[in-house]
C-alpha cells in the first residue's frame, strides 16, 4: 500500500507543480510583455488663400454744415467710414484735403487758410488729419470721425470768401 500511496502523492505533486508553473508563466508573461514597432517618416503639402484685394471703403461726410462767416461758432463735421466688404480692415486714420471754390465775381482771395478744422487753422495746402482712433473695422461695420469746422476770422478783409464753397476730399488709410 505504501507504494501506491507514494505513487499517487507523486502524481498529485507533479500535477500541482505543472499547474503552478503554468500560472507563473502566464503571470510573468503579462507583466513583461514586449511590444515591437517600426519607425517611419512622412511628408505632405497643403495650402491656404487670402483675398486678392481689400474692399474699397466708403468715406462720406454725414453732417451738414450751414453757411459760415467771420466769428461764427464751430459746426460738427462728421465723417463716416463704412467697410462694405466681407473682411475686417485696419484703419489708421482719416485725412482730408480742403479746397476752396470762390464765388463768381468774388473780390480778393479765399483759400483753406481762411478756415479751421478742430480749432486748428488749415494751411494753404488744405491737408488736415481728422480725429480718428486706429481701429480694426469689422465686415459690414461703420465708424464716425467727429470733428468741427468753422470760418477762421483772421482780423483782415476776407471778402474773397463771400459765397465761397469749402470742399473736402476724404481718405481713410
C-alpha positions as CSV (number, residue, x, y, z in Angstrom):
1,X,0.0,0.0,0.0
2,X,2.7,2.2,0.8
3,X,4.0,2.0,-2.8
4,X,0.5,3.0,-4.2
5,X,0.2,5.9,-1.9
6,X,3.5,7.3,-2.8
7,X,2.8,7.0,-6.5
8,X,-0.5,8.9,-6.1
9,X,1.3,11.5,-4.0
10,X,4.0,11.9,-6.6
11,X,1.4,12.1,-9.4
12,X,-0.5,14.7,-7.4
13,X,2.7,16.7,-6.6
14,X,3.7,16.6,-10.3
15,X,0.3,17.8,-11.4
16,X,0.4,20.6,-8.8
17,X,3.9,21.5,-10.0
18,X,2.9,21.7,-13.7
19,X,-0.2,23.8,-12.9
20,X,1.8,26.2,-10.6
21,X,4.5,26.5,-13.3
22,X,1.8,27.3,-16.0
23,X,0.2,30.0,-13.8
24,X,3.6,31.5,-13.0
25,X,4.4,31.6,-16.7
26,X,1.1,33.4,-17.5
27,X,1.7,35.9,-14.7
28,X,5.3,36.6,-15.7
29,X,4.3,36.8,-19.4
30,X,1.7,39.5,-18.8
31,X,3.9,41.5,-16.6
32,X,6.8,41.8,-19.0
33,X,5.0,41.8,-22.4
34,X,7.2,43.4,-25.1
35,X,5.9,45.5,-28.0
36,X,7.6,45.8,-31.3
37,X,7.1,48.7,-33.7
38,X,8.5,50.2,-36.9
39,X,9.7,53.8,-37.2
40,X,8.7,55.8,-40.2
41,X,8.5,59.3,-41.6
42,X,6.2,61.0,-43.9
43,X,5.6,64.3,-45.8
44,X,2.6,66.2,-47.1
45,X,1.5,69.5,-48.5
46,X,-1.3,72.0,-48.0
47,X,-2.3,75.5,-49.0
48,X,-4.4,78.5,-47.9
49,X,-5.5,81.5,-49.9
50,X,-6.0,85.1,-49.0
51,X,-8.3,87.7,-50.5
52,X,-6.9,89.1,-53.7
53,X,-8.0,92.7,-53.0
54,X,-9.2,94.6,-50.0
55,X,-12.7,96.1,-50.2
56,X,-12.9,99.8,-51.1
57,X,-14.1,101.6,-48.0
58,X,-16.9,104.2,-48.2
59,X,-15.9,107.5,-46.7
60,X,-18.5,110.2,-46.6
61,X,-19.4,113.4,-44.7
62,X,-22.7,112.8,-42.9
63,X,-23.1,116.2,-41.2
64,X,-24.5,119.2,-43.0
65,X,-22.5,122.4,-42.5
66,X,-24.5,125.6,-42.8
67,X,-23.2,129.0,-44.1
68,X,-20.1,130.1,-42.2
69,X,-18.9,133.7,-41.6
70,X,-16.2,135.5,-39.6
71,X,-16.8,135.0,-35.9
72,X,-19.2,132.1,-36.3
73,X,-19.3,129.1,-33.9
74,X,-17.8,125.8,-34.9
75,X,-20.1,123.2,-36.5
76,X,-19.9,119.5,-36.5
77,X,-18.0,117.9,-39.3
78,X,-18.8,114.1,-39.1
79,X,-17.1,111.7,-41.4
80,X,-18.4,108.2,-41.6
81,X,-16.2,105.3,-42.7
82,X,-18.0,102.1,-43.8
83,X,-16.5,98.7,-44.5
84,X,-18.9,97.1,-47.0
85,X,-16.7,94.1,-47.5
86,X,-16.7,90.6,-46.0
87,X,-13.4,91.0,-44.2
88,X,-12.1,93.1,-41.3
89,X,-9.8,96.0,-42.2
90,X,-7.4,98.1,-40.2
91,X,-7.9,101.9,-40.5
92,X,-5.1,104.0,-39.0
93,X,-6.7,107.4,-39.7
94,X,-8.8,109.7,-41.9
95,X,-7.3,112.6,-43.8
96,X,-8.9,115.4,-45.7
97,X,-7.7,117.8,-48.3
98,X,-9.7,121.1,-48.3
99,X,-10.0,123.2,-51.4
100,X,-12.0,126.4,-51.8
101,X,-14.1,127.4,-54.8
102,X,-14.7,131.1,-54.8
103,X,-18.0,132.6,-55.9
104,X,-18.1,134.1,-59.3
105,X,-17.0,137.8,-59.2
106,X,-15.5,137.5,-55.7
107,X,-13.1,140.3,-54.8
108,X,-10.0,139.2,-53.0
109,X,-8.7,135.7,-52.3
110,X,-10.0,132.8,-50.3
111,X,-8.2,129.6,-49.6
112,X,-8.2,126.8,-47.0
113,X,-6.2,129.0,-44.5
114,X,-9.5,131.0,-44.1
115,X,-11.0,128.0,-42.3
116,X,-10.3,125.9,-39.2
117,X,-10.8,122.2,-38.5
118,X,-10.7,121.0,-34.9
119,X,-9.6,124.6,-33.8
120,X,-6.5,124.5,-36.0
121,X,-6.2,126.8,-38.9
122,X,-5.7,125.0,-42.2
123,X,-2.6,125.8,-44.2
124,X,-2.8,126.8,-47.8
125,X,-2.3,123.2,-48.9
126,X,-5.6,122.3,-47.1
127,X,-4.2,119.0,-45.8
128,X,-5.7,118.0,-42.4
129,X,-5.6,114.9,-40.3
130,X,-9.0,114.3,-38.8
131,X,-9.9,112.9,-35.3
132,X,-9.7,109.1,-35.6
133,X,-8.7,106.3,-33.3
134,X,-7.0,103.5,-35.1
135,X,-9.4,100.6,-35.4
136,X,-10.0,97.2,-36.9
137,X,-13.3,97.8,-38.6
138,X,-15.3,94.6,-38.9
139,X,-17.0,93.5,-42.1
140,X,-20.2,95.5,-42.8
141,X,-19.4,97.9,-39.9
142,X,-19.0,101.7,-39.8
143,X,-17.4,104.2,-37.6
144,X,-17.6,108.0,-37.3
145,X,-14.9,110.6,-37.1
146,X,-16.3,113.6,-35.2
147,X,-14.6,116.9,-35.9
148,X,-15.6,120.6,-36.1
149,X,-15.2,123.2,-38.8
150,X,-15.6,127.0,-38.8
151,X,-14.6,130.1,-40.6
152,X,-11.3,131.5,-39.3
153,X,-11.6,135.2,-38.5
154,X,-8.1,136.4,-39.5
155,X,-8.9,140.0,-38.5
156,X,-8.3,141.2,-42.0
157,X,-10.6,141.7,-45.0
158,X,-11.9,138.3,-46.1
159,X,-14.4,139.4,-48.7
160,X,-12.9,136.9,-51.2
161,X,-14.6,134.2,-49.1
162,X,-18.2,135.6,-49.5
163,X,-20.2,132.9,-51.2
164,X,-17.2,130.5,-51.3
165,X,-17.6,126.8,-51.0
166,X,-15.2,124.8,-48.8
167,X,-14.8,121.3,-50.3
168,X,-13.2,118.3,-48.7
169,X,-11.7,115.1,-50.3
170,X,-11.6,112.4,-47.6
171,X,-9.2,109.5,-47.5
172,X,-9.2,106.6,-45.0
173,X,-5.8,105.0,-44.5
